[in-house]
């Protein structure tokens, strides 16, 4: 009788262990699925942010180019104005010398 009880307990324990292992495997699979879903979500979010940053960088670069062109034009205009001012100044000085 003792042997039968022992066999029964071994069968019950091995069945219970198998059930627990299956439950643990199911939890692992569920956790992996959740993690993969979360990783995919984060990856998509980061890809969107990268795209937005690239677009912002393109706009900033275009604005920078336009500002550099404006600075060059203004610098040239200032140089011409200064040259014209110096020419007028020299003209006035020469006129005053001529009159004196």
C-alpha positions in Angstrom: 0.0 0.0 0.0 2.8 2.4 0.8 4.3 1.8 -2.6 1.0 2.7 -4.3 0.7 5.9 -2.3 4.3 6.8 -3.2 3.7 6.2 -6.9 0.5 8.2 -6.7 2.4 11.1 -5.1 5.1 11.0 -7.7 2.6 11.1 -10.5 0.7 14.0 -8.8 3.9 15.9 -8.2 5.2 15.4 -11.7 1.8 16.5 -13.1 1.8 19.6 -10.9 5.4 20.4 -11.8 4.5 20.1 -15.5 1.5 22.3 -15.1 3.6 24.9 -13.3 6.3 24.8 -16.0 3.6 25.3 -18.7 2.2 28.2 -16.7 5.7 29.7 -16.4 6.3 29.2 -20.1 3.0 30.9 -20.9 4.0 33.9 -18.7 7.3 34.1 -20.4 5.7 34.1 -23.8 3.2 36.8 -22.7 6.0 38.9 -21.3 8.1 38.6 -24.5 5.1 39.6 -26.6 4.4 42.7 -24.4 8.1 43.7 -24.6 8.2 43.2 -28.3 5.1 45.4 -28.7 6.6 48.1 -26.4 9.9 48.0 -28.3 8.1 48.4 -31.6 6.1 51.3 -30.2 9.2 53.1 -28.9 11.0 52.4 -32.1 8.2 54.0 -34.2 8.1 57.0 -31.8 11.8 57.5 -32.1 11.7 57.2 -35.9 9.0 59.9 -36.0 11.1 62.1 -33.8 14.2 61.6 -36.0 12.2 62.5 -39.1 10.9 65.6 -37.4 14.4 66.6 -36.3 15.7 66.1 -39.8 13.0 68.3 -41.2 13.7 71.0 -38.6 17.4 70.8 -39.5 16.7 71.2 -43.2 14.5 74.3 -42.5 17.3 75.7 -40.2 19.9 75.1 -42.8 17.8 76.8 -45.5 17.2 79.8 -43.2 20.9 79.9 -42.5 21.8 80.0 -46.2 19.3 82.8 -46.7 20.6 84.8 -43.8 24.2 84.4 -45.1 23.1 85.7 -48.4 21.4 88.7 -46.7 24.5 89.4 -44.7 26.7 89.3 -47.9 24.3 91.7 -49.6 24.2 94.1 -46.7 28.0 93.9 -46.3 28.4 94.8 -50.0 25.9 97.6 -49.7 27.7 99.0 -46.7 31.0 98.8 -48.5 29.5 100.6 -51.5 28.0 103.2 -49.1 31.2 103.7 -47.3 33.0 104.1 -50.6 30.5 106.6 -51.8 30.7 108.5 -48.5 34.5 108.7 -48.8 34.2 109.8 -52.4 31.7 112.6 -51.4 33.9 113.5 -48.5 37.0 113.8 -50.8 34.9 115.8 -53.3 33.8 118.2 -50.6 37.4 118.6 -49.3 38.7 119.2 -52.8 35.9 121.8 -53.4 36.7 123.6 -50.2 40.4 123.6 -51.1 39.6 125.0 -54.5 37.4 127.7 -53.0 39.9 128.6 -50.4 
